[in-house]
Amino acid sequence: MIRRTLRMAGVVLAGAAIFLPLSSLVIWSFAEKWYWPHLFPQQLGFFYWAKVLQGDMLRALKDGFLIAVVVTVLTLIITIPLAYVLARLPIPLKPLILMVFLLPQAFPQLPVFVNSTTLLYRVNLGGKLGGVILIHMVGALVFAVWTMTAVFKSVPETLEEAAINLGASRFKAFYSISLPLATPGIIASTLLVFLYSLDEFTGTLLVGSPFVLTLPVYMYRTSVGYELQVASISALMLMVPGIVLLVLLERYMKSEYLSMFGRI
């Protein structure tokens, strides 16, 4: 009885920690008038929702999704063959190569992005979609390379060796055996990269402003301007794809992929 009560109390506390901040966002998104010391808004309505849908929100959402899709596709094109080679072949200095991809996350992001912004402006990519895509790929490659190397490492190499012994080429063995078996892990890596790019803020602000607008940057601008209703609506709209993608990620990310991180 006591254990059940403690479990229920834990569920209630966890629910409160998760849903109370979300409820605040929902209330602020509909609040047209809310002044101190009132506990709840004096007036509710859809005024700020209409304002958001008529303003730059849709442009920020469209550009953010476009950038995330391009970053995801380019990252997959680069990392699928690279991760396969790192997982299968005895590459010299393999730990050093993998460590290079961790470097952007090994240091504070702000100085990394500031230096990258300086370089991108020198080659005329500052304030452009191309520059933002490149700065997103700096972080996206970290997730993709390590995740997909672990995925290909989890596929038994003996299956490819059997196919090669039966006359298949290395590419045929990869295409017909390893790639289909690694598909769930590739989907999980794709979702990670897409979610990272969709939510990326610091690099987008430094490289893209004021010409490239994504939803996190739009939310930051409205928060700085103390437009709490607009910022709350932006946060809610940004959360929806994140929740959906995390649910899908939980479905495709298998335990054997995670266990291979220590064997890369």
BAFI-3210 file (N, C-alpha, C; in Angstrom, 3 decimals, decimal comma, padded with zeros to 6 digits):
// residues 264
n [1|2|3|4|5|6|7|8|9|10|11|12|13|14|15|16|17|18|19|20|21|22|23|24|25|26|27|28|29|30|31|32|33|34|35|36|37|38|39|40|41|42|43|44|45|46|47|48|49|50|51|52|53|54|55|56|57|58|59|60|61|62|63|64|65|66|67|68|69|70|71|72|73|74|75|76|77|78|79|80|81|82|83|84|85|86|87|88|89|90|91|92|93|94|95|96|97|98|99|100|101|102|103|104|105|106|107|108|109|110|111|112|113|114|115|116|117|118|119|120|121|122|123|124|125|126|127|128|129|130|131|132|133|134|135|136|137|138|139|140|141|142|143|144|145|146|147|148|149|150|151|152|153|154|155|156|157|158|159|160|161|162|163|164|165|166|167|168|169|170|171|172|173|174|175|176|177|178|179|180|181|182|183|184|185|186|187|188|189|190|191|192|193|194|195|196|197|198|199|200|201|202|203|204|205|206|207|208|209|210|211|212|213|214|215|216|217|218|219|220|221|222|223|224|225|226|227|228|229|230|231|232|233|234|235|236|237|238|239|240|241|242|243|244|245|246|247|248|249|250|251|252|253|254|255|256|257|258|259|260|261|262|263|264]
n.u [000,828|001,902|004,001|002,586|001,310|003,521|004,438|002,321|002,456|004,938|004,368|002,486|004,041|005,985|004,324|003,387|005,789|006,300|003,960|003,027|004,759|004,154|001,430|001,488|002,554|000,449|-001,648|-000,580|-000,504|-003,126|-003,809|-005,011|-005,165|-003,406|-002,579|-000,647|-002,050|-003,399|-004,320|-005,078|-005,581|-007,237|-008,584|-009,264|-008,458|-008,139|-006,462|-003,621|-002,859|-003,940|-002,394|000,154|-000,074|-000,397|001,952|005,554|005,866|005,080|006,877|009,269|008,833|008,624|011,179|012,790|012,068|012,835|015,634|016,299|015,589|017,355|019,843|019,664|019,527|021,995|023,763|023,239|024,072|026,809|027,545|026,610|028,198|030,695|030,398|029,983|032,457|034,109|033,096|033,557|036,096|039,651|040,687|043,446|044,233|041,582|040,140|041,021|039,931|037,192|037,147|037,635|035,182|033,810|034,812|033,494|031,510|032,970|033,857|032,718|029,771|029,394|031,948|032,900|030,956|031,130|033,710|033,328|031,370|032,790|034,520|032,638|031,470|033,635|033,778|031,536|029,106|027,679|024,650|023,055|021,150|022,773|025,064|023,917|023,042|025,518|026,630|024,846|025,407|027,823|027,279|025,429|026,807|028,189|026,235|025,316|027,559|028,649|026,362|025,539|027,835|027,893|025,523|026,063|028,098|026,719|025,515|025,920|029,058|029,615|027,490|027,840|030,301|029,587|027,947|029,834|031,534|029,877|029,971|029,164|029,800|031,636|030,161|027,632|027,065|026,943|024,784|022,618|022,496|023,702|022,759|019,826|019,433|020,421|018,644|016,559|018,221|019,407|017,174|016,605|018,929|018,536|016,254|017,319|019,214|017,562|015,888|017,787|018,703|016,331|015,850|018,088|019,781|021,848|023,968|022,403|021,401|023,774|024,993|022,940|021,305|020,402|018,804|018,077|015,550|014,486|012,346|013,266|014,903|013,024|011,354|013,128|013,515|010,928|010,676|012,689|011,643|009,608|007,172|005,284|003,077|003,258|005,762|005,163|003,319|005,023|006,816|005,114|004,420|006,913|007,398|005,707|006,548|008,917|008,091|006,673|008,750|010,497|008,982|008,871|011,623|012,126|010,924|012,511|015,171|017,282|018,349|020,688|022,110|022,913|024,549|026,776|028,248|030,403|032,160|033,078]
n.v [-001,210|001,246|001,416|001,627|004,063|005,791|005,448|006,518|009,139|009,861|009,730|011,776|014,015|013,955|014,358|016,924|018,379|018,181|019,039|021,440|023,672|023,538|024,066|026,714|027,902|027,386|028,851|031,468|031,747|032,214|034,405|037,614|039,801|040,169|040,927|041,840|041,914|039,580|036,166|034,631|035,110|038,154|038,381|036,227|034,890|034,643|036,469|036,806|034,439|034,773|036,968|035,851|033,945|035,594|036,918|036,745|034,162|031,847|031,967|031,609|029,025|027,567|028,049|026,938|024,201|023,611|024,028|022,070|019,718|019,771|019,753|017,258|015,455|015,955|015,293|012,549|011,570|011,961|010,591|007,892|006,172|006,797|006,012|003,283|002,448|003,092|001,334|-001,195|-001,530|-001,818|000,949|003,152|005,041|005,279|005,875|008,523|009,796|009,558|011,053|013,594|014,341|014,784|017,094|019,672|019,537|019,308|021,669|024,885|025,982|028,602|030,076|028,367|028,640|031,383|031,693|030,113|031,607|033,915|032,853|032,002|034,399|035,510|034,034|034,798|033,640|034,344|035,258|033,838|031,057|028,907|029,217|028,866|026,226|024,898|025,501|024,188|021,576|021,134|020,454|018,399|016,311|015,131|013,676|011,963|010,515|009,061|007,669|006,153|004,697|003,008|001,653|000,219|-001,312|-003,001|-004,781|-008,086|-009,050|-011,434|-012,119|-010,564|-011,594|-014,196|-013,723|-012,615|-014,794|-016,381|-015,177|-012,543|-009,051|-006,583|-004,188|-005,135|-006,863|-004,994|-003,398|-005,180|-006,557|-005,382|-002,697|-002,897|-004,175|-002,242|-000,196|000,619|001,860|003,851|005,386|006,269|007,813|009,716|011,033|012,143|013,960|015,647|016,709|018,014|020,011|021,402|022,543|024,050|026,937|028,882|028,923|029,519|032,056|033,593|033,232|033,480|035,725|039,044|037,865|035,201|033,356|031,271|029,105|028,862|031,189|033,162|032,848|033,669|036,388|037,433|036,934|038,552|041,000|041,039|039,951|037,916|036,303|035,718|034,480|032,238|030,872|030,279|028,562|026,414|025,532|024,729|022,618|020,563|019,073|018,130|016,426|014,466|013,421|012,437|010,377|008,664|008,185|006,721|004,391|003,373|003,386|001,025|-001,186|-002,596|-000,951|001,140|-000,276|-000,690|001,620|001,675|-000,029|000,984]
n.w [000,000|000,856|-000,953|-003,326|-002,938|-002,817|-005,411|-006,905|-005,978|-007,013|-009,757|-009,957|-009,203|-011,250|-013,453|-012,850|-012,978|-015,690|-017,074|-015,939|-016,713|-019,459|-019,441|-018,683|-020,989|-022,769|-021,605|-021,750|-024,509|-025,231|-023,792|-023,759|-022,145|-019,222|-016,174|-013,324|-010,029|-010,794|-010,852|-013,017|-016,579|-017,586|-019,931|-022,596|-025,841|-029,473|-030,599|-030,705|-031,900|-034,452|-035,191|-035,248|-037,318|-039,456|-039,663|-039,574|-038,759|-040,264|-042,386|-040,987|-040,029|-042,424|-043,622|-041,626|-041,696|-044,319|-044,232|-042,311|-043,667|-045,902|-044,577|-043,312|-045,499|-046,850|-044,804|-044,452|-046,958|-046,756|-044,392|-044,353|-046,166|-044,989|-042,276|-042,622|-043,666|-041,475|-039,611|-040,678|-041,972|-041,337|-040,474|-040,275|-037,351|-036,488|-034,005|-033,660|-035,898|-035,372|-033,055|-034,016|-035,077|-032,775|-031,731|-032,188|-030,235|-027,973|-026,998|-025,753|-027,427|-028,357|-028,859|-030,896|-032,908|-033,360|-034,452|-036,727|-037,987|-038,706|-040,657|-042,564|-043,375|-044,664|-046,981|-048,226|-047,365|-045,193|-043,613|-045,356|-046,698|-047,383|-045,738|-043,194|-043,404|-043,590|-041,060|-039,431|-040,137|-038,927|-036,262|-036,745|-037,985|-035,905|-034,414|-036,467|-037,549|-035,336|-034,432|-036,712|-037,270|-035,047|-035,595|-038,016|-036,996|-035,358|-037,076|-038,009|-039,186|-040,359|-042,014|-044,310|-045,106|-045,763|-047,985|-049,737|-050,052|-051,551|-053,971|-054,226|-054,682|-052,722|-052,617|-053,392|-051,255|-049,208|-050,088|-050,302|-047,901|-045,448|-045,517|-045,617|-043,083|-041,407|-041,660|-039,713|-037,766|-039,320|-039,877|-037,280|-036,793|-038,788|-037,810|-035,468|-036,512|-038,051|-036,051|-034,465|-036,275|-036,743|-034,251|-033,767|-032,627|-031,834|-033,822|-036,058|-035,428|-035,300|-037,833|-039,754|-039,198|-040,163|-042,058|-042,494|-041,143|-038,641|-036,645|-033,858|-033,719|-034,307|-032,076|-030,083|-030,763|-030,338|-027,619|-026,527|-027,201|-025,427|-026,147|-024,997|-025,522|-028,284|-028,293|-026,736|-028,354|-030,486|-029,191|-028,572|-031,139|-032,021|-030,360|-031,151|-033,599|-032,454|-030,332|-031,782|-033,403|-031,444|-030,333|-032,553|-032,737|-030,408|-031,148|-033,232|-032,362|-031,257|-028,595|-029,115|-030,810|-029,158|-027,422|-028,940|-029,006|-027,256|-028,493|-030,819]
ca.u [000,000|002,804|004,733|001,674|001,102|004,729|004,485|001,347|002,979|005,983|003,733|001,875|005,118|006,573|003,352|003,375|007,025|006,254|002,798|002,793|005,341|003,414|000,146|001,770|002,658|-000,887|-002,416|-000,029|-000,803|-004,499|-004,043|-004,983|-004,880|-003,028|-001,800|-000,458|-001,763|-004,392|-003,755|-005,398|-005,800|-008,535|-009,243|-008,710|-008,910|-007,245|-005,867|-002,202|-002,753|-004,152|-001,232|001,282|-000,307|-000,314|003,267|006,726|005,925|005,016|008,152|010,267|008,550|008,960|012,632|013,368|011,881|013,654|017,025|016,433|015,540|018,600|020,916|019,508|019,884|023,445|024,452|023,115|024,918|028,201|027,850|026,327|029,427|031,779|030,149|030,194|033,907|034,654|032,617|033,962|037,477|040,681|041,210|044,443|043,838|040,120|039,678|041,305|038,949|035,922|037,293|037,540|033,775|033,315|035,420|032,555|030,752|033,899|034,094|031,480|029,297|029,454|033,186|032,992|030,092|031,641|034,818|032,768|030,667|033,809|034,967|031,550|031,320|034,758|033,504|030,249|027,989|026,987|023,317|022,450|020,729|023,914|025,887|023,192|023,083|026,860|026,841|024,049|026,064|028,926|026,758|024,684|027,738|028,534|025,209|025,160|028,719|028,746|025,193|025,500|028,949|027,414|024,490|026,707|028,874|025,792|025,142|026,970|029,918|029,608|026,489|028,481|031,349|028,928|027,520|031,041|031,999|028,976|030,213|028,708|030,827|031,532|029,046|026,402|026,830|026,512|023,483|021,550|022,469|023,959|021,898|018,474|019,450|020,738|017,638|015,977|019,198|019,560|015,990|016,801|019,935|017,887|015,384|018,183|019,793|016,483|015,458|018,867|018,702|015,096|015,905|019,364|019,530|023,013|024,597|021,467|021,348|025,033|025,309|021,836|020,628|018,946|018,140|017,547|014,706|013,900|011,426|013,946|015,328|011,787|010,925|014,065|013,224|009,683|010,908|013,465|010,695|008,598|005,906|005,209|002,055|003,810|006,828|004,533|002,781|006,188|007,327|004,176|004,535|008,207|007,359|004,903|007,387|009,884|007,440|006,396|010,004|011,044|008,199|009,383|012,995|012,046|010,519|013,548|016,472|017,329|019,358|021,972|022,846|023,539|025,610|027,941|029,011|031,640|033,008|033,477]
ca.v [000,000|002,396|001,480|002,122|005,482|006,493|005,425|007,480|010,469|010,123|009,993|013,106|015,012|013,980|015,003|018,357|018,972|018,211|019,699|022,799|024,659|023,518|024,750|028,146|028,303|027,357|029,987|032,702|031,844|032,700|035,560|038,931|040,723|039,433|041,881|041,632|040,661|038,560|034,825|034,143|036,221|038,831|038,225|035,188|034,991|034,160|037,635|036,607|033,358|035,384|037,815|034,983|033,312|036,621|037,554|036,035|032,820|030,814|032,009|030,980|027,592|027,009|028,060|025,988|022,844|023,476|023,878|020,776|018,658|019,806|019,303|015,819|014,735|016,069|014,543|011,121|011,268|011,933|009,725|006,463|005,459|006,999|005,177|001,883|002,225|003,107|000,161|-002,471|-001,638|-001,455|002,264|003,684|006,199|005,365|006,662|009,941|010,292|009,710|012,140|014,860|014,694|015,201|018,359|020,802|019,419|019,247|023,043|025,683|026,211|029,995|030,417|027,577|029,245|032,722|031,515|029,622|032,729|034,764|032,187|031,973|035,743|035,760|033,374|035,338|032,754|034,902|035,769|033,081|029,705|028,008|029,327|028,260|024,774|024,425|025,585|023,106|020,290|020,987|019,674|017,221|015,224|014,454|012,673|010,998|009,637|008,144|006,797|005,201|003,762|002,003|000,861|-000,742|-002,222|-003,976|-005,758|-009,126|-009,027|-012,774|-012,159|-010,034|-012,528|-015,322|-013,269|-012,458|-016,153|-016,920|-014,492|-011,153|-008,036|-005,850|-003,254|-005,922|-007,318|-003,832|-002,910|-006,168|-007,160|-004,455|-001,512|-003,179|-004,461|-001,000|000,827|001,256|002,760|005,016|006,222|006,916|008,858|010,767|011,798|012,928|015,074|016,566|017,405|018,937|021,157|022,163|023,264|024,765|028,369|029,767|029,078|030,181|033,471|034,262|033,159|033,829|036,995|039,135|037,494|033,840|033,300|029,982|029,217|029,225|032,599|033,949|032,801|034,503|037,800|037,821|036,935|039,760|042,106|040,817|039,498|036,589|035,498|035,234|033,538|031,006|030,179|029,749|027,419|025,298|025,016|024,072|021,385|019,506|018,134|017,502|015,315|013,416|012,795|011,674|009,138|007,810|007,810|005,651|003,159|002,859|003,275|-000,260|-001,262|-003,081|000,176|001,860|-001,078|-000,678|002,850|001,383|-000,901|001,649]
ca.w [000,000|000,932|-002,219|-004,346|-002,675|-003,235|-006,874|-007,389|-005,686|-007,986|-011,046|-009,880|-009,226|-012,588|-014,331|-012,559|-013,499|-017,151|-017,670|-015,454|-017,645|-020,722|-019,238|-018,687|-022,390|-023,366|-021,079|-022,311|-025,941|-025,408|-022,916|-024,400|-021,045|-018,002|-015,399|-011,886|-009,331|-011,137|-010,986|-014,350|-017,522|-017,545|-021,224|-023,450|-027,221|-030,527|-031,252|-030,971|-032,870|-035,765|-035,459|-035,596|-038,615|-040,490|-039,625|-040,075|-038,195|-041,294|-043,113|-040,122|-039,992|-043,741|-043,787|-040,683|-042,210|-045,520|-043,802|-041,644|-044,685|-046,676|-043,680|-043,095|-046,730|-047,067|-043,742|-044,764|-048,117|-046,310|-043,250|-044,540|-046,590|-044,026|-041,097|-043,018|-043,746|-040,119|-038,869|-041,286|-042,440|-040,334|-040,829|-039,336|-036,539|-036,448|-032,852|-033,879|-036,867|-034,652|-032,096|-034,747|-035,204|-031,462|-031,324|-032,053|-028,993|-026,843|-026,564|-025,736|-028,791|-028,777|-029,576|-032,124|-033,917|-033,681|-035,398|-037,989|-038,620|-039,334|-041,881|-043,547|-043,941|-045,571|-048,269|-048,693|-047,018|-044,034|-043,886|-046,453|-046,340|-047,505|-044,537|-042,069|-043,611|-043,233|-039,609|-038,834|-040,386|-037,969|-035,142|-037,197|-038,293|-034,651|-034,143|-037,549|-037,703|-034,211|-034,387|-037,814|-037,099|-034,096|-036,266|-038,909|-036,163|-034,767|-038,102|-038,012|-040,378|-040,961|-043,080|-045,513|-045,526|-046,427|-049,309|-050,563|-050,379|-052,568|-055,226|-054,243|-054,484|-051,453|-052,722|-053,405|-049,885|-048,436|-050,544|-050,133|-046,555|-044,341|-045,584|-045,114|-041,650|-040,690|-041,960|-038,507|-037,165|-040,194|-039,636|-035,981|-036,988|-039,576|-036,915|-034,586|-037,266|-038,409|-034,838|-034,090|-037,185|-036,552|-032,981|-033,607|-032,432|-031,734|-035,126|-036,969|-035,074|-035,626|-039,260|-040,630|-038,912|-039,969|-043,315|-042,398|-039,947|-038,281|-035,520|-032,610|-033,780|-034,213|-030,681|-029,329|-031,037|-029,673|-026,165|-026,208|-027,307|-024,384|-026,724|-024,391|-026,188|-029,552|-027,965|-026,258|-029,531|-031,209|-028,449|-028,741|-032,505|-032,139|-029,583|-031,783|-034,357|-031,564|-029,632|-032,766|-033,814|-030,319|-030,255|-033,623|-032,396|-029,408|-031,849|-034,125|-031,700|-030,568|-027,537|-029,622|-031,376|-028,052|-026,836|-029,820|-028,878|-026,559|-029,300|-032,071]
c.u [000,865|003,562|003,843|001,427|002,304|004,841|003,531|001,824|004,088|005,427|003,131|002,941|005,765|005,628|003,301|004,616|007,006|005,166|002,532|003,477|004,607|002,082|000,340|001,892|001,286|-001,703|-001,923|-000,392|-002,210|-004,789|-003,929|-004,727|-004,583|-002,061|-001,720|-001,494|-002,749|-003,710|-003,976|-005,663|-007,189|-009,301|-008,510|-009,247|-007,854|-006,533|-004,412|-001,963|-002,937|-002,954|-000,035|001,116|-000,254|001,069|004,366|006,822|005,965|006,291|009,256|010,082|008,955|010,473|013,305|013,241|012,729|015,117|017,237|016,434|016,852|019,770|020,853|019,950|021,395|024,231|024,383|024,014|026,376|028,451|027,544|027,564|030,572|031,610|030,361|031,682|034,521|034,256|033,224|035,461|038,459|041,371|042,280|043,905|042,320|039,618|039,899|040,296|037,602|035,985|037,179|036,094|033,153|033,802|034,434|031,723|031,656|034,192|032,763|031,066|029,502|030,767|033,364|032,180|030,557|032,783|034,312|032,048|031,648|034,284|033,887|031,312|032,458|034,529|032,096|029,077|027,247|025,642|022,606|022,092|021,896|024,818|025,227|023,208|024,441|027,084|026,005|024,751|027,253|028,474|026,081|025,612|028,155|027,541|025,216|026,325|028,777|027,565|025,250|026,702|028,568|026,367|025,124|027,565|027,992|025,332|026,248|027,765|029,932|028,581|027,070|029,543|030,749|028,491|028,715|031,587|031,136|029,063|029,758|029,897|030,635|030,342|027,713|026,064|026,346|025,079|022,354|021,447|022,588|022,990|020,465|018,434|019,708|019,676|016,986|016,937|019,439|018,373|016,133|017,826|019,363|017,016|016,202|018,731|018,723|016,036|016,509|018,827|017,468|015,164|017,162|019,133|020,793|023,666|023,710|021,419|022,608|025,277|024,192|021,213|021,242|018,150|017,511|016,821|014,161|013,072|012,127|014,401|014,117|011,293|011,822|013,766|011,957|009,844|011,678|012,571|009,544|007,205|005,681|004,167|002,594|004,920|006,255|003,957|003,926|006,731|006,421|004,297|005,859|008,227|006,672|005,760|008,421|009,308|007,190|007,677|010,632|010,289|008,668|010,792|013,013|011,679|011,671|014,908|016,503|018,488|020,703|022,781|023,603|024,691|026,882|028,761|030,364|032,604|033,482|034,983]
c.v [001,266|002,559|002,041|003,619|006,305|006,547|006,454|008,913|010,840|010,445|011,392|014,198|015,112|014,656|016,505|019,040|019,105|019,148|021,103|023,855|024,704|024,237|026,263|028,672|028,373|028,562|031,295|032,854|032,372|033,960|036,861|040,036|039,891|040,314|041,445|042,451|039,549|037,220|034,261|035,329|036,839|038,664|037,189|035,347|034,500|035,301|037,367|035,422|033,901|036,255|036,980|034,412|034,312|037,265|036,678|034,597|031,738|030,790|031,339|029,470|026,927|026,955|027,063|024,555|022,608|023,238|022,506|019,628|018,611|019,306|017,793|015,028|014,779|015,265|013,045|010,731|011,134|010,795|008,250|005,724|005,610|006,097|003,703|001,552|002,180|001,869|-001,140|-002,604|-001,228|-000,145|002,684|004,929|006,391|006,129|008,160|010,549|010,511|010,869|013,504|015,304|015,103|016,582|019,520|020,758|019,400|020,621|023,781|026,087|027,646|030,353|029,626|028,237|030,648|032,621|031,031|030,735|033,649|034,168|032,210|033,345|036,066|035,136|033,718|034,375|033,231|035,484|035,052|031,675|028,724|028,036|028,686|026,739|024,213|024,455|024,543|021,764|020,065|020,156|018,391|016,041|014,462|013,340|011,572|010,012|008,615|007,182|005,741|004,254|002,655|001,098|-000,187|-001,741|-003,312|-005,022|-006,807|-009,132|-010,372|-012,893|-011,640|-011,005|-013,733|-014,943|-013,131|-013,818|-016,806|-016,161|-013,053|-010,214|-007,355|-004,893|-003,995|-006,422|-006,175|-003,450|-003,879|-006,729|-006,098|-003,273|-001,807|-003,446|-003,199|000,071|001,431|002,224|004,001|005,960|006,964|008,047|010,026|011,651|012,673|014,162|016,108|017,376|018,400|020,187|022,032|023,035|024,111|026,278|029,216|030,009|029,800|031,680|034,197|034,321|033,753|035,186|038,130|038,594|036,109|033,707|031,889|030,150|029,505|030,687|033,515|033,992|033,669|035,984|038,260|037,838|038,174|040,990|042,015|040,580|038,056|035,710|034,898|034,216|032,207|030,201|029,554|028,505|026,202|024,687|024,297|022,740|020,250|018,570|017,437|016,302|014,151|012,675|011,985|010,365|008,154|007,321|006,665|004,319|002,545|002,686|002,014|-000,302|-001,736|-001,981|000,916|001,064|-001,056|000,604|002,592|000,534|-000,249|001,832]
c.w [000,000|-000,378|-003,329|-004,189|-003,123|-004,759|-007,463|-007,156|-006,666|-009,360|-011,072|-009,944|-010,602|-013,579|-014,127|-013,121|-015,011|-017,662|-017,135|-016,328|-018,982|-020,589|-019,208|-020,116|-023,056|-022,909|-021,682|-023,788|-026,209|-024,603|-023,702|-023,381|-019,807|-017,215|-013,941|-011,126|-009,657|-011,393|-012,375|-015,274|-017,376|-018,854|-022,060|-024,869|-028,179|-031,238|-031,630|-031,908|-034,289|-036,164|-035,909|-037,000|-039,764|-040,579|-040,208|-039,582|-039,284|-042,129|-042,300|-040,082|-041,305|-043,930|-042,857|-041,165|-043,457|-045,156|-043,170|-042,646|-045,468|-045,825|-043,491|-044,314|-046,960|-046,036|-044,011|-045,933|-047,697|-045,332|-043,470|-045,064|-045,594|-042,805|-041,419|-043,076|-042,348|-039,324|-039,382|-041,555|-041,339|-040,706|-039,815|-038,611|-036,486|-035,217|-033,014|-034,860|-036,183|-033,668|-032,776|-034,859|-033,872|-031,059|-031,233|-030,771|-027,760|-026,266|-026,494|-027,143|-029,259|-029,461|-030,866|-033,233|-034,307|-034,686|-036,754|-038,735|-039,332|-040,659|-042,957|-044,166|-044,903|-046,939|-048,763|-048,473|-045,772|-044,428|-045,010|-045,980|-046,400|-046,282|-043,335|-042,191|-043,210|-041,729|-038,880|-038,998|-039,463|-036,771|-035,578|-037,468|-037,040|-034,374|-035,201|-037,613|-036,575|-034,167|-035,475|-037,808|-036,125|-034,733|-037,172|-038,128|-035,568|-035,776|-038,182|-039,322|-041,080|-042,082|-044,388|-046,022|-046,237|-047,838|-050,251|-050,967|-051,451|-053,883|-055,289|-054,058|-053,135|-051,485|-052,696|-052,001|-049,001|-048,782|-050,205|-048,724|-045,466|-044,344|-045,139|-043,608|-040,823|-040,866|-040,716|-037,823|-037,991|-040,022|-038,309|-036,085|-037,777|-038,697|-035,966|-035,297|-037,594|-037,195|-034,370|-034,954|-036,970|-035,300|-032,814|-033,590|-032,574|-033,094|-036,120|-036,709|-035,527|-037,131|-040,113|-040,413|-039,723|-041,143|-043,274|-041,065|-039,779|-037,014|-034,191|-032,581|-033,655|-032,767|-029,804|-029,531|-030,315|-028,157|-025,738|-026,267|-026,330|-024,988|-026,254|-025,060|-027,480|-029,294|-027,489|-027,413|-030,336|-030,518|-028,606|-030,129|-032,715|-031,405|-030,316|-032,630|-033,494|-030,841|-030,582|-033,145|-032,685|-030,112|-031,334|-033,318|-031,391|-030,052|-032,625|-033,453|-030,839|-029,581|-028,072|-030,288|-030,274|-027,452|-027,663|-029,707|-028,195|-027,362|-030,587|-032,121]
res [m|i|r|r|t|l|r|m|a|g|v|v|l|a|g|a|a|i|f|l|p|l|s|s|l|v|i|w|s|f|a|e|k|w|y|w|p|h|l|f|p|q|q|l|g|f|f|y|w|a|k|v|l|q|g|d|m|l|r|a|l|k|d|g|f|l|i|a|v|v|v|t|v|l|t|l|i|i|t|i|p|l|a|y|v|l|a|r|l|p|i|p|l|k|p|l|i|l|m|v|f|l|l|p|q|a|f|p|q|l|p|v|f|v|n|s|t|t|l|l|y|r|v|n|l|g|g|k|l|g|g|v|i|l|i|h|m|v|g|a|l|v|f|a|v|w|t|m|t|a|v|f|k|s|v|p|e|t|l|e|e|a|a|i|n|l|g|a|s|r|f|k|a|f|y|s|i|s|l|p|l|a|t|p|g|i|i|a|s|t|l|l|v|f|l|y|s|l|d|e|f|t|g|t|l|l|v|g|s|p|f|v|l|t|l|p|v|y|m|y|r|t|s|v|g|y|e|l|q|v|a|s|i|s|a|l|m|l|m|v|p|g|i|v|l|l|v|l|l|e|r|y|m|k|s|e|y|l|s|m|f|g|r|i]
***
